Amino acid sequence: MLRSSFAGSAFALACIYASTSFAATKAMECERYQVGSDNFKTERFVYTVKADLDAGSLKIDLTTEPKENKSGKFPIPAVPDWKVIWRSQDSLRVVGLKTDYATNPFDSPVMMIDVDFANVRMAYATAGGLVDFDTVVTDPWKYECKRLD
C-alpha cells in the first residue's frame, strides 16, 4: 500500500513539475519598422519580449534603435515589469498591463500588450490619454516576430 501511494505521489509531482517548467518562461524577438518609399525597412527597432509566468510579469527590452530615428521614440514603451493580468490555459498567450502617469497629458497612462507566443504575434493598445479616442488613419509601423525559446 505504501509503495503504490509513493509511486502515485511521485507521478503527481512529476506532472506538476513538468507543467510548471513548460509555462515558466517564454521569449520572442520582434522587429518593428516602417517601410520607406524605396520599399526597404526604415527606422528599424529590434526588441525582445520575455514572459516570466512564475513571477507574473512581462519585460520588453529594446536591443537595437535606428540611427535614422525620425519619430523620436520607440513606438512601444520599453518599461520594465508589465504585470500579467491574464494568460491562456496553455500559457502561450498572455496579456500584460502597465500604468505610467507621465507629465505629458498626450501620453497614455494605461498601456496593454497582448502577446501570442503560439502564433508569434503581439498587439499593443493604450487608454487614458488625450489622443486615445482619435482615429489613426494609417499606421506606418509594421512588425515581425520570432520565438527565442
N, CA, C and O atoms as a GROMACS GRO file, in nm:
protein
  596
    1MET      N    1   0.082  -0.119   0.000
    1MET     CA    2   0.000   0.000   0.000
    1MET      C    3   0.087   0.126   0.000
    1MET      O    4   0.061   0.220  -0.074
    2LEU      N    5   0.190   0.125   0.084
    2LEU     CA    6   0.278   0.241   0.092
    2LEU      C    7   0.353   0.261  -0.039
    2LEU      O    8   0.373   0.375  -0.082
    3ARG      N    9   0.394   0.152  -0.104
    3ARG     CA   10   0.468   0.162  -0.229
    3ARG      C   11   0.382   0.224  -0.338
    3ARG      O   12   0.429   0.311  -0.411
    4SER      N   13   0.256   0.181  -0.352
    4SER     CA   14   0.170   0.235  -0.457
    4SER      C   15   0.136   0.381  -0.429
    4SER      O   16   0.122   0.460  -0.522
    5SER      N   17   0.122   0.417  -0.303
    5SER     CA   18   0.094   0.556  -0.266
    5SER      C   19   0.214   0.644  -0.301
    5SER      O   20   0.197   0.755  -0.352
    6PHE      N   21   0.335   0.594  -0.273
    6PHE     CA   22   0.456   0.669  -0.305
    6PHE      C   23   0.471   0.687  -0.456
    6PHE      O   24   0.508   0.795  -0.502
    7ALA      N   25   0.444   0.581  -0.532
    7ALA     CA   26   0.456   0.589  -0.677
    7ALA      C   27   0.355   0.688  -0.734
    7ALA      O   28   0.387   0.764  -0.825
    8GLY      N   29   0.234   0.688  -0.679
    8GLY     CA   30   0.132   0.781  -0.726
    8GLY      C   31   0.169   0.926  -0.697
    8GLY      O   32   0.149   1.013  -0.781
    9SER      N   33   0.222   0.951  -0.578
    9SER     CA   34   0.260   1.089  -0.543
    9SER      C   35   0.381   1.134  -0.623
    9SER      O   36   0.392   1.251  -0.658
   10ALA      N   37   0.474   1.043  -0.653
   10ALA     CA   38   0.589   1.078  -0.736
   10ALA      C   39   0.543   1.114  -0.876
   10ALA      O   40   0.595   1.209  -0.936
   11PHE      N   41   0.447   1.040  -0.929
   11PHE     CA   42   0.392   1.071  -1.061
   11PHE      C   43   0.324   1.208  -1.061
   11PHE      O   44   0.342   1.286  -1.154
   12ALA      N   45   0.248   1.236  -0.957
   12ALA     CA   46   0.180   1.366  -0.947
   12ALA      C   47   0.280   1.480  -0.940
   12ALA      O   48   0.263   1.583  -1.004
   13LEU      N   49   0.386   1.462  -0.861
   13LEU     CA   50   0.490   1.564  -0.852
   13LEU      C   51   0.560   1.584  -0.985
   13LEU      O   52   0.592   1.697  -1.022
   14ALA      N   53   0.585   1.477  -1.058
   14ALA     CA   54   0.649   1.487  -1.189
   14ALA      C   55   0.560   1.564  -1.286
   14ALA      O   56   0.610   1.645  -1.364
   15CYS      N   57   0.430   1.539  -1.281
   15CYS     CA   58   0.336   1.610  -1.368
   15CYS      C   59   0.333   1.759  -1.335
   15CYS      O   60   0.332   1.843  -1.425
   16ILE      N   61   0.330   1.792  -1.207
   16ILE     CA   62   0.329   1.932  -1.165
   16ILE      C   63   0.458   2.000  -1.207
   16ILE      O   64   0.456   2.112  -1.257
   17TYR      N   65   0.571   1.933  -1.187
   17TYR     CA   66   0.700   1.990  -1.224
   17TYR      C   67   0.706   2.013  -1.375
   17TYR      O   68   0.755   2.118  -1.420
   18ALA      N   69   0.659   1.917  -1.454
   18ALA     CA   70   0.663   1.930  -1.599
   18ALA      C   71   0.575   2.044  -1.646
   18ALA      O   72   0.615   2.121  -1.734
   19SER      N   73   0.455   2.057  -1.590
   19SER     CA   74   0.367   2.165  -1.633
   19SER      C   75   0.420   2.301  -1.589
   19SER      O   76   0.402   2.399  -1.660
   20THR      N   77   0.485   2.309  -1.474
   20THR     CA   78   0.542   2.434  -1.427
   20THR      C   79   0.658   2.476  -1.515
   20THR      O   80   0.669   2.593  -1.551
   21SER      N   81   0.746   2.383  -1.550
   21SER     CA   82   0.860   2.418  -1.632
   21SER      C   83   0.817   2.454  -1.774
   21SER      O   84   0.884   2.533  -1.840
   22PHE      N   85   0.707   2.397  -1.821
   22PHE     CA   86   0.657   2.429  -1.954
   22PHE      C   87   0.612   2.574  -1.960
   22PHE      O   88   0.631   2.641  -2.061
   23ALA      N   89   0.554   2.624  -1.852
   23ALA     CA   90   0.495   2.757  -1.853
   23ALA      C   91   0.585   2.864  -1.793
   23ALA      O   92   0.546   2.981  -1.791
   24ALA      N   93   0.703   2.830  -1.746
   24ALA     CA   94   0.784   2.923  -1.669
   24ALA      C   95   0.826   3.048  -1.747
   24ALA      O   96   0.797   3.159  -1.703
   25THR      N   97   0.892   3.032  -1.860
   25THR     CA   98   0.944   3.147  -1.933
   25THR      C   99   0.920   3.131  -2.082
   25THR      O  100   0.942   3.024  -2.139
   26LYS      N  101   0.875   3.238  -2.143
   26LYS     CA  102   0.857   3.243  -2.288
   26LYS      C  103   0.930   3.368  -2.336
   26LYS      O  104   0.940   3.466  -2.264
   27ALA      N  105   0.981   3.363  -2.459
   27ALA     CA  106   1.050   3.479  -2.512
   27ALA      C  107   1.040   3.483  -2.664
   27ALA      O  108   1.037   3.379  -2.730
   28MET      N  109   1.033   3.604  -2.717
   28MET     CA  110   1.040   3.621  -2.861
   28MET      C  111   1.108   3.754  -2.893
   28MET      O  112   1.105   3.848  -2.814
   29GLU      N  113   1.168   3.757  -3.010
   29GLU     CA  114   1.234   3.878  -3.056
   29GLU      C  115   1.149   3.937  -3.167
   29GLU      O  116   1.105   3.866  -3.257
   30CYS      N  117   1.128   4.067  -3.160
   30CYS     CA  118   1.045   4.134  -3.260
   30CYS      C  119   1.123   4.247  -3.325
   30CYS      O  120   1.217   4.304  -3.269
   31GLU      N  121   1.080   4.278  -3.444
   31GLU     CA  122   1.137   4.386  -3.521
   31GLU      C  123   1.021   4.476  -3.561
   31GLU      O  124   0.923   4.429  -3.620
   32ARG      N  125   1.030   4.603  -3.529
   32ARG     CA  126   0.924   4.697  -3.563
   32ARG      C  127   0.988   4.803  -3.652
   32ARG      O  128   1.094   4.857  -3.619
   33TYR      N  129   0.923   4.833  -3.762
   33TYR     CA  130   0.985   4.920  -3.862
   33TYR      C  131   0.879   4.988  -3.946
   33TYR      O  132   0.760   4.955  -3.940
   34GLN      N  133   0.924   5.084  -4.025
   34GLN     CA  134   0.840   5.147  -4.126
   34GLN      C  135   0.896   5.108  -4.261
   34GLN      O  136   1.014   5.076  -4.274
   35VAL      N  137   0.812   5.111  -4.362
   35VAL     CA  138   0.856   5.082  -4.498
   35VAL      C  139   0.871   5.215  -4.571
   35VAL      O  140   0.776   5.293  -4.580
   36GLY      N  141   0.991   5.239  -4.622
   36GLY     CA  142   1.019   5.364  -4.691
   36GLY      C  143   0.965   5.366  -4.833
   36GLY      O  144   0.910   5.266  -4.880
   37SER      N  145   0.982   5.477  -4.900
   37SER     CA  146   0.934   5.492  -5.038
   37SER      C  147   1.006   5.398  -5.134
   37SER      O  148   0.955   5.368  -5.242
   38ASP      N  149   1.124   5.351  -5.095
   38ASP     CA  150   1.200   5.255  -5.176
   38ASP      C  151   1.165   5.110  -5.142
   38ASP      O  152   1.230   5.018  -5.190
   39ASN      N  153   1.062   5.091  -5.058
   39ASN     CA  154   1.015   4.958  -5.014
   39ASN      C  155   1.115   4.884  -4.926
   39ASN      O  156   1.104   4.762  -4.910
   40PHE      N  157   1.211   4.954  -4.869
   40PHE     CA  158   1.303   4.895  -4.773
   40PHE      C  159   1.262   4.936  -4.632
   40PHE      O  160   1.195   5.037  -4.612
   41LYS      N  161   1.304   4.856  -4.536
   41LYS     CA  162   1.273   4.886  -4.396
   41LYS      C  163   1.352   5.008  -4.351
   41LYS      O  164   1.472   5.020  -4.377
   42THR      N  165   1.283   5.099  -4.282
   42THR     CA  166   1.349   5.215  -4.223
   42THR      C  167   1.310   5.223  -4.077
   42THR      O  168   1.213   5.159  -4.034
   43GLU      N  169   1.383   5.300  -4.001
   43GLU     CA  170   1.357   5.317  -3.858
   43GLU      C  171   1.331   5.183  -3.790
   43GLU      O  172   1.228   5.164  -3.725
   44ARG      N  173   1.424   5.092  -3.805
   44ARG     CA  174   1.411   4.955  -3.756
   44ARG      C  175   1.448   4.944  -3.609
   44ARG      O  176   1.562   4.972  -3.570
   45PHE      N  177   1.352   4.904  -3.528
   45PHE     CA  178   1.373   4.877  -3.386
   45PHE      C  179   1.370   4.726  -3.366
   45PHE      O  180   1.284   4.658  -3.422
   46VAL      N  181   1.462   4.672  -3.287
   46VAL     CA  182   1.460   4.530  -3.252
   46VAL      C  183   1.446   4.522  -3.100
   46VAL      O  184   1.518   4.590  -3.026
   47TYR      N  185   1.353   4.439  -3.055
   47TYR     CA  186   1.329   4.427  -2.912
   47TYR      C  187   1.289   4.285  -2.878
   47TYR      O  188   1.242   4.209  -2.963
   48THR      N  189   1.309   4.249  -2.752
   48THR     CA  190   1.268   4.117  -2.704
   48THR      C  191   1.153   4.133  -2.606
   48THR      O  192   1.146   4.230  -2.530
   49VAL      N  193   1.063   4.036  -2.610
   49VAL     CA  194   0.951   4.029  -2.516
   49VAL      C  195   0.970   3.900  -2.439
   49VAL      O  196   0.973   3.792  -2.497
   50LYS      N  197   0.984   3.912  -2.308
   50LYS     CA  198   1.004   3.795  -2.222
   50LYS      C  199   0.890   3.788  -2.122
   50LYS      O  200   0.857   3.887  -2.056
   51ALA      N  201   0.831   3.670  -2.109
   51ALA     CA  202   0.725   3.648  -2.011
   51ALA      C  203   0.778   3.555  -1.904
   51ALA      O  204   0.816   3.441  -1.932
   52ASP      N  205   0.782   3.603  -1.782
   52ASP     CA  206   0.816   3.520  -1.666
   52ASP      C  207   0.686   3.490  -1.595
   52ASP      O  208   0.639   3.568  -1.512
   53LEU      N  209   0.627   3.377  -1.630
   53LEU     CA  210   0.493   3.345  -1.580
   53LEU      C  211   0.493   3.306  -1.434
   53LEU      O  212   0.391   3.319  -1.366
   54ASP      N  213   0.606   3.258  -1.383
   54ASP     CA  214   0.614   3.229  -1.240
   54ASP      C  215   0.607   3.358  -1.158
   54ASP      O  216   0.545   3.362  -1.051
   55ALA      N  217   0.670   3.464  -1.209
   55ALA     CA  218   0.668   3.594  -1.140
   55ALA      C  219   0.547   3.677  -1.180
   55ALA      O  220   0.518   3.778  -1.116
   56GLY      N  221   0.477   3.637  -1.287
   56GLY     CA  222   0.360   3.713  -1.332
   56GLY      C  223   0.396   3.844  -1.399
   56GLY      O  224   0.325   3.944  -1.382
   57SER      N  225   0.507   3.845  -1.475
   57SER     CA  226   0.548   3.971  -1.537
   57SER      C  227   0.596   3.951  -1.680
   57SER      O  228   0.639   3.843  -1.720
   58LEU      N  229   0.586   4.058  -1.757
   58LEU     CA  230   0.639   4.067  -1.892
   58LEU      C  231   0.747   4.174  -1.892
   58LEU      O  232   0.740   4.270  -1.814
   59LYS      N  233   0.846   4.158  -1.977
   59LYS     CA  234   0.952   4.258  -1.986
   59LYS      C  235   0.982   4.282  -2.133
   59LYS      O  236   0.993   4.188  -2.211
   60ILE      N  237   0.996   4.408  -2.170
   60ILE     CA  238   1.033   4.446  -2.306
   60ILE      C  239   1.170   4.511  -2.299
   60ILE      O  240   1.190   4.609  -2.227
   61ASP      N  241   1.265   4.456  -2.375
   61ASP     CA  242   1.400   4.511  -2.382
   61ASP      C  243   1.428   4.558  -2.524
   61ASP      O  244   1.423   4.478  -2.618
   62LEU      N  245   1.456   4.685  -2.539
   62LEU     CA  246   1.494   4.741  -2.668
   62LEU      C  247   1.641   4.709  -2.692
   62LEU      O  248   1.727   4.753  -2.616
   63THR      N  249   1.670   4.631  -2.797
   63THR     CA  250   1.808   4.589  -2.822
   63THR      C  251   1.875   4.669  -2.933
   63THR      O  252   1.996   4.688  -2.931
   64THR      N  253   1.797   4.717  -3.030
   64THR     CA  254   1.853   4.794  -3.141
   64THR      C  255   1.763   4.912  -3.170
   64THR      O  256   1.643   4.897  -3.191
   65GLU      N  257   1.823   5.030  -3.171
   65GLU     CA  258   1.749   5.151  -3.207
   65GLU      C  259   1.814   5.210  -3.331
   65GLU      O  260   1.937   5.214  -3.339
   66PRO      N  261   1.735   5.255  -3.427
   66PRO     CA  262   1.794   5.302  -3.553
   66PRO      C  263   1.869   5.434  -3.538
   66PRO      O  264   1.834   5.519  -3.456
   67LYS      N  265   1.973   5.449  -3.619
   67LYS     CA  266   2.046   5.576  -3.621
   67LYS      C  267   1.960   5.685  -3.684
   67LYS      O  268   1.970   5.802  -3.648
   68GLU      N  269   1.877   5.645  -3.780
   68GLU     CA  270   1.793   5.741  -3.851
   68GLU      C  271   1.658   5.762  -3.785
   68GLU      O  272   1.560   5.791  -3.853
   69ASN      N  273   1.651   5.746  -3.653
   69ASN     CA  274   1.526   5.756  -3.578
   69ASN      C  275   1.464   5.894  -3.596
   69ASN      O  276   1.511   5.992  -3.537
   70LYS      N  277   1.359   5.902  -3.678
   70LYS     CA  278   1.292   6.029  -3.704
   70LYS      C  279   1.171   6.049  -3.615
   70LYS      O  280   1.128   6.162  -3.592
   71SER      N  281   1.116   5.940  -3.564
   71SER     CA  282   0.994   5.951  -3.484
   71SER      C  283   1.022   5.995  -3.341
   71SER      O  284   0.931   6.038  -3.270
   72GLY      N  285   1.147   5.986  -3.297
   72GLY     CA  286   1.183   6.036  -3.166
   72GLY      C  287   1.180   5.935  -3.054
   72GLY      O  288   1.251   5.953  -2.955
   73LYS      N  289   1.102   5.829  -3.066
   73LYS     CA  290   1.100   5.731  -2.958
   73LYS      C  291   1.051   5.596  -3.009
   73LYS      O  292   0.988   5.585  -3.114
   74PHE      N  293   1.081   5.496  -2.932
   74PHE     CA  294   1.036   5.360  -2.960
   74PHE      C  295   0.884   5.357  -2.951
   74PHE      O  296   0.827   5.406  -2.853
   75PRO      N  297   0.815   5.301  -3.051
   75PRO     CA  298   0.668   5.307  -3.052
   75PRO      C  299   0.598   5.234  -2.938
   75PRO      O  300   0.485   5.268  -2.904
   76ILE      N  301   0.664   5.135  -2.878
   76ILE     CA  302   0.608   5.066  -2.763
   76ILE      C  303   0.699   5.095  -2.644
   76ILE      O  304   0.819   5.067  -2.652
   77PRO      N  305   0.647   5.151  -2.536
   77PRO     CA  306   0.735   5.184  -2.423
   77PRO      C  307   0.807   5.062  -2.367
   77PRO      O  308   0.744   4.962  -2.331
   78ALA      N  309   0.939   5.072  -2.360
   78ALA     CA  310   1.019   4.963  -2.304
   78ALA      C  311   1.031   4.983  -2.153
   78ALA      O  312   1.140   5.006  -2.100
   79VAL      N  313   0.917   4.975  -2.087
   79VAL     CA  314   0.915   4.991  -1.942
   79VAL      C  315   0.928   4.853  -1.878
   79VAL      O  316   0.876   4.755  -1.932
   80PRO      N  317   0.995   4.844  -1.764
   80PRO     CA  318   1.014   4.713  -1.702
   80PRO      C  319   0.888   4.662  -1.632
   80PRO      O  320   0.802   4.739  -1.590
   81ASP      N  321   0.882   4.533  -1.620
   81ASP     CA  322   0.783   4.464  -1.538
   81ASP      C  323   0.638   4.500  -1.565
   81ASP      O  324   0.571   4.561  -1.482
   82TRP      N  325   0.591   4.462  -1.683
   82TRP     CA  326   0.449   4.469  -1.711
   82TRP      C  327   0.383   4.359  -1.629
   82TRP      O  328   0.434   4.248  -1.624
   83LYS      N  329   0.272   4.388  -1.566
   83LYS     CA  330   0.201   4.289  -1.484
   83LYS      C  331   0.114   4.202  -1.574
   83LYS      O  332   0.034   4.253  -1.652
   84VAL      N  333   0.130   4.070  -1.564
   84VAL     CA  334   0.045   3.978  -1.639
   84VAL      C  335  -0.092   3.976  -1.572
   84VAL      O  336  -0.106   3.938  -1.456
   85ILE      N  337  -0.194   4.018  -1.649
   85ILE     CA  338  -0.330   4.021  -1.593
   85ILE      C  339  -0.416   3.906  -1.644
   85ILE      O  340  -0.524   3.881  -1.591
   86TRP      N  341  -0.368   3.838  -1.747
   86TRP     CA  342  -0.441   3.721  -1.799
   86TRP      C  343  -0.343   3.635  -1.876
   86TRP      O  344  -0.249   3.685  -1.939
   87ARG      N  345  -0.366   3.503  -1.872
   87ARG     CA  346  -0.291   3.411  -1.959
   87ARG      C  347  -0.382   3.295  -1.995
   87ARG      O  348  -0.473   3.259  -1.920
   88SER      N  349  -0.356   3.238  -2.111
   88SER     CA  350  -0.436   3.126  -2.159
   88SER      C  351  -0.403   3.000  -2.079
   88SER      O  352  -0.304   2.997  -2.006
   89GLN      N  353  -0.486   2.898  -2.094
   89GLN     CA  354  -0.463   2.774  -2.019
   89GLN      C  355  -0.330   2.709  -2.054
   89GLN      O  356  -0.265   2.649  -1.968
   90ASP      N  357  -0.288   2.721  -2.181
   90ASP     CA  358  -0.161   2.661  -2.221
   90ASP      C  359  -0.042   2.757  -2.200
   90ASP      O  360   0.072   2.723  -2.233
   91SER      N  361  -0.069   2.876  -2.147
   91SER     CA  362   0.033   2.978  -2.118
   91SER      C  363   0.107   3.026  -2.241
   91SER      O  364   0.218   3.078  -2.230
   92LEU      N  365   0.048   3.010  -2.359
   92LEU     CA  366   0.112   3.057  -2.481
   92LEU      C  367   0.061   3.194  -2.524
   92LEU      O  368   0.111   3.252  -2.620
   93ARG      N  369  -0.038   3.246  -2.453
   93ARG     CA  370  -0.086   3.381  -2.480
   93ARG      C  371  -0.104   3.452  -2.346
   93ARG      O  372  -0.168   3.400  -2.255
   94VAL      N  373  -0.044   3.570  -2.336
   94VAL     CA  374  -0.052   3.647  -2.212
   94VAL      C  375  -0.087   3.793  -2.244
   94VAL      O  376  -0.053   3.845  -2.350
   95VAL      N  377  -0.154   3.855  -2.150
   95VAL     CA  378  -0.188   3.997  -2.160
   95VAL      C  379  -0.124   4.067  -2.042
   95VAL      O  380  -0.141   4.028  -1.927
   96GLY      N  381  -0.049   4.173  -2.073
   96GLY     CA  382   0.018   4.250  -1.969
   96GLY      C  383  -0.036   4.391  -1.961
   96GLY      O  384  -0.084   4.446  -2.060
   97LEU      N  385  -0.029   4.450  -1.843
   97LEU     CA  386  -0.080   4.585  -1.819
   97LEU      C  387   0.026   4.666  -1.746
   97LEU      O  388   0.095   4.616  -1.657
   98LYS      N  389   0.038   4.792  -1.784
   98LYS     CA  390   0.132   4.883  -1.720
   98LYS      C  391   0.067   5.020  -1.709
   98LYS      O  392   0.008   5.069  -1.805
   99THR      N  393   0.078   5.082  -1.594
   99THR     CA  394   0.032   5.220  -1.578
   99THR      C  395   0.152   5.307  -1.547
   99THR      O  396   0.236   5.274  -1.463
  100ASP      N  397   0.158   5.420  -1.617
  100ASP     CA  398   0.269   5.514  -1.601
  100ASP      C  399   0.212   5.654  -1.618
  100ASP      O  400   0.176   5.694  -1.729
  101TYR      N  401   0.203   5.727  -1.510
  101TYR     CA  402   0.143   5.860  -1.515
  101TYR      C  403   0.250   5.964  -1.546
  101TYR      O  404   0.315   6.017  -1.456
  102ALA      N  405   0.267   5.991  -1.674
  102ALA     CA  406   0.368   6.087  -1.719
  102ALA      C  407   0.314   6.229  -1.702
  102ALA      O  408   0.194   6.249  -1.680
  103THR      N  409   0.401   6.326  -1.714
  103THR     CA  410   0.360   6.466  -1.701
  103THR      C  411   0.295   6.517  -1.829
  103THR      O  412   0.224   6.618  -1.825
  104ASN      N  413   0.318   6.452  -1.940
  104ASN     CA  414   0.259   6.493  -2.067
  104ASN      C  415   0.118   6.435  -2.079
  104ASN      O  416   0.102   6.313  -2.078
  105PRO      N  417   0.013   6.520  -2.091
  105PRO     CA  418  -0.124   6.468  -2.097
  105PRO      C  419  -0.154   6.392  -2.226
  105PRO      O  420  -0.253   6.320  -2.234
  106PHE      N  421  -0.068   6.408  -2.328
  106PHE     CA  422  -0.090   6.334  -2.451
  106PHE      C  423  -0.045   6.188  -2.439
  106PHE      O  424  -0.091   6.102  -2.513
  107ASP      N  425   0.045   6.162  -2.346
  107ASP     CA  426   0.088   6.025  -2.322
  107ASP      C  427  -0.022   5.949  -2.249
  107ASP      O  428  -0.086   6.002  -2.159
  108SER      N  429  -0.043   5.827  -2.289
  108SER     CA  430  -0.147   5.744  -2.229
  108SER      C  431  -0.095   5.678  -2.102
  108SER      O  432   0.009   5.612  -2.106
  109PRO      N  433  -0.165   5.694  -1.990
  109PRO     CA  434  -0.116   5.635  -1.865
  109PRO      C  435  -0.137   5.485  -1.855
  109PRO      O  436  -0.070   5.418  -1.776
  110VAL      N  437  -0.230   5.430  -1.932
  110VAL     CA  438  -0.259   5.287  -1.926
  110VAL      C  439  -0.215   5.223  -2.057
  110VAL      O  440  -0.258   5.263  -2.165
  111MET      N  441  -0.129   5.122  -2.046
  111MET     CA  442  -0.078   5.052  -2.163
  111MET      C  443  -0.107   4.903  -2.148
  111MET      O  444  -0.093   4.847  -2.040
  112MET      N  445  -0.147   4.841  -2.258
  112MET     CA  446  -0.178   4.699  -2.256
  112MET      C  447  -0.106   4.632  -2.373
  112MET      O  448  -0.102   4.684  -2.484
  113ILE      N  449  -0.048   4.516  -2.346
  113ILE     CA  450   0.019   4.439  -2.450
  113ILE      C  451  -0.036   4.297  -2.448
  113ILE      O  452  -0.049   4.235  -2.343
  114ASP      N  453  -0.069   4.247  -2.566
  114ASP     CA  454  -0.124   4.113  -2.584
  114ASP      C  455  -0.021   4.034  -2.664
  114ASP      O  456   0.003   4.064  -2.781
  115VAL      N  457   0.040   3.934  -2.602
  115VAL     CA  458   0.148   3.858  -2.665
  115VAL      C  459   0.102   3.715  -2.689
  115VAL      O  460   0.059   3.646  -2.596
  116ASP      N  461   0.110   3.672  -2.813
  116ASP     CA  462   0.069   3.537  -2.853
  116ASP      C  463   0.193   3.460  -2.896
  116ASP      O  464   0.240   3.475  -3.008
  117PHE      N  465   0.246   3.378  -2.805
  117PHE     CA  466   0.367   3.301  -2.836
  117PHE      C  467   0.339   3.185  -2.930
  117PHE      O  468   0.431   3.137  -2.996
  118ALA      N  469   0.215   3.138  -2.937
  118ALA     CA  470   0.181   3.026  -3.026
  118ALA      C  471   0.183   3.070  -3.172
  118ALA      O  472   0.237   2.999  -3.257
  119ASN      N  473   0.126   3.186  -3.201
  119ASN     CA  474   0.121   3.236  -3.338
  119ASN      C  475   0.227   3.342  -3.365
  119ASN      O  476   0.231   3.400  -3.474
  120VAL      N  477   0.312   3.368  -3.268
  120VAL     CA  478   0.425   3.461  -3.275
  120VAL      C  479   0.378   3.597  -3.327
  120VAL      O  480   0.415   3.640  -3.436
  121ARG      N  481   0.296   3.662  -3.245
  121ARG     CA  482   0.248   3.796  -3.279
  121ARG      C  483   0.214   3.869  -3.150
  121ARG      O  484   0.206   3.809  -3.042
  122MET      N  485   0.194   3.999  -3.162
  122MET     CA  486   0.160   4.079  -3.045
  122MET      C  487   0.080   4.200  -3.088
  122MET      O  488   0.084   4.243  -3.203
  123ALA      N  489   0.007   4.256  -2.992
  123ALA     CA  490  -0.070   4.378  -3.014
  123ALA      C  491  -0.047   4.470  -2.895
  123ALA      O  492  -0.023   4.425  -2.783
  124TYR      N  493  -0.054   4.599  -2.921
  124TYR     CA  494  -0.031   4.700  -2.818
  124TYR      C  495  -0.143   4.803  -2.825
  124TYR      O  496  -0.178   4.848  -2.933
  125ALA      N  497  -0.198   4.840  -2.710
  125ALA     CA  498  -0.305   4.939  -2.704
  125ALA      C  499  -0.285   5.029  -2.583
  125ALA      O  500  -0.220   4.990  -2.485
  126THR      N  501  -0.341   5.149  -2.590
  126THR     CA  502  -0.331   5.245  -2.481
  126THR      C  503  -0.469   5.298  -2.444
  126THR      O  504  -0.564   5.285  -2.520
  127ALA      N  505  -0.478   5.358  -2.326
  127ALA     CA  506  -0.602   5.420  -2.281
  127ALA      C  507  -0.570   5.532  -2.183
  127ALA      O  508  -0.466   5.531  -2.117
  128GLY      N  509  -0.660   5.629  -2.174
  128GLY     CA  510  -0.648   5.735  -2.077
  128GLY      C  511  -0.578   5.861  -2.125
  128GLY      O  512  -0.578   5.962  -2.054
  129GLY      N  513  -0.520   5.858  -2.243
  129GLY     CA  514  -0.452   5.976  -2.296
  129GLY      C  515  -0.547   6.064  -2.376
  129GLY      O  516  -0.658   6.022  -2.409
  130LEU      N  517  -0.505   6.185  -2.406
  130LEU     CA  518  -0.591   6.278  -2.478
  130LEU      C  519  -0.618   6.234  -2.622
  130LEU      O  520  -0.720   6.272  -2.679
  131VAL      N  521  -0.530   6.156  -2.681
  131VAL     CA  522  -0.548   6.117  -2.820
  131VAL      C  523  -0.599   5.973  -2.836
  131VAL      O  524  -0.606   5.924  -2.949
  132ASP      N  525  -0.633   5.907  -2.728
  132ASP     CA  526  -0.672   5.767  -2.738
  132ASP      C  527  -0.804   5.744  -2.810
  132ASP      O  528  -0.829   5.634  -2.859
  133PHE      N  529  -0.890   5.845  -2.818
  133PHE     CA  530  -1.015   5.829  -2.891
  133PHE      C  531  -1.004   5.876  -3.036
  133PHE      O  532  -1.098   5.857  -3.114
  134ASP      N  533  -0.891   5.936  -3.073
  134ASP     CA  534  -0.871   5.978  -3.211
  134ASP      C  535  -0.845   5.856  -3.298
  134ASP      O  536  -0.789   5.756  -3.253
  135THR      N  537  -0.887   5.865  -3.423
  135THR     CA  538  -0.867   5.755  -3.517
  135THR      C  539  -0.739   5.780  -3.595
  135THR      O  540  -0.721   5.886  -3.655
  136VAL      N  541  -0.652   5.683  -3.594
  136VAL     CA  542  -0.532   5.691  -3.675
  136VAL      C  543  -0.566   5.633  -3.811
  136VAL      O  544  -0.601   5.516  -3.823
  137VAL      N  545  -0.554   5.717  -3.915
  137VAL     CA  546  -0.593   5.674  -4.048
  137VAL      C  547  -0.499   5.567  -4.100
  137VAL      O  548  -0.544   5.462  -4.148
  138THR      N  549  -0.371   5.591  -4.091
  138THR     CA  550  -0.274   5.490  -4.134
  138THR      C  551  -0.170   5.473  -4.024
  138THR      O  552  -0.122   5.570  -3.965
  139ASP      N  553  -0.136   5.351  -3.999
  139ASP     CA  554  -0.031   5.321  -3.903
  139ASP      C  555   0.091   5.278  -3.983
  139ASP      O  556   0.091   5.172  -4.045
  140PRO      N  557   0.196   5.361  -3.982
  140PRO     CA  558   0.312   5.328  -4.065
  140PRO      C  559   0.398   5.215  -4.010
  140PRO      O  560   0.489   5.168  -4.079
  141TRP      N  561   0.371   5.169  -3.888
  141TRP     CA  562   0.456   5.069  -3.826
  141TRP      C  563   0.413   4.928  -3.864
  141TRP      O  564   0.295   4.894  -3.856
  142LYS      N  565   0.509   4.848  -3.905
  142LYS     CA  566   0.490   4.705  -3.933
  142LYS      C  567   0.576   4.629  -3.832
  142LYS      O  568   0.666   4.687  -3.772
  143TYR      N  569   0.547   4.501  -3.813
  143TYR     CA  570   0.632   4.424  -3.722
  143TYR      C  571   0.639   4.279  -3.764
  143TYR      O  572   0.550   4.226  -3.832
  144GLU      N  573   0.747   4.214  -3.721
  144GLU     CA  574   0.770   4.071  -3.740
  144GLU      C  575   0.829   4.019  -3.610
  144GLU      O  576   0.906   4.089  -3.544
  145CYS      N  577   0.794   3.896  -3.573
  145CYS     CA  578   0.847   3.837  -3.451
  145CYS      C  579   0.892   3.694  -3.476
  145CYS      O  580   0.845   3.628  -3.569
  146LYS      N  581   0.983   3.645  -3.391
  146LYS     CA  582   1.024   3.505  -3.393
  146LYS      C  583   1.044   3.458  -3.250
  146LYS      O  584   1.086   3.535  -3.164
  147ARG      N  585   1.014   3.332  -3.225
  147ARG     CA  586   1.029   3.274  -3.091
  147ARG      C  587   1.176   3.255  -3.058
  147ARG      O  588   1.254   3.219  -3.146
  148LEU      N  589   1.213   3.278  -2.934
  148LEU     CA  590   1.350   3.256  -2.888
  148LEU      C  591   1.364   3.131  -2.803
  148LEU      O  592   1.476   3.082  -2.784
  149ASP      N  593   1.253   3.078  -2.751
  149ASP     CA  594   1.261   2.959  -2.666
  149ASP      C  595   1.212   2.836  -2.739
  149ASP      O  596   1.212   2.727  -2.682
   0.00000   0.00000   0.00000
